[in-house]
Amino acid sequence: MGIPWLLALKAIPWDTILTNAPSILRSADALLSETKVRPPATASRNDVQALADRVAVLEQRDRETAELLTRVSTQIAALTTAGEVLEARARWLLVVAIAASVTSVLACGVALFAR
């Protein structure tokens, strides 16, 4: 049972995941730190400007979230591709194993009846 897991671990693009992990963690930490509860800001003279600033901050968060989701979806696509490759290899291995089994049974039959 350990062999399929080893094949799965070899097929996963670990270099891509490990390369992007620090940037994903930084983005996630930045998003988390910005979403923490802050004390309400004091009313300013220009409430419209304060609202515009808050909207700009929210738009920046949306862009960062979209970038993070793009990275994650790219990695999920790579993992999906690796899984599909493993599935195809497993099918071929099954076909080869069946062919080898049939061949060995036939060889044993020939050896027994050749005597």
Order of alpha helices (4+ residues) and beta strands (2+ residues): alpha-alpha-alpha
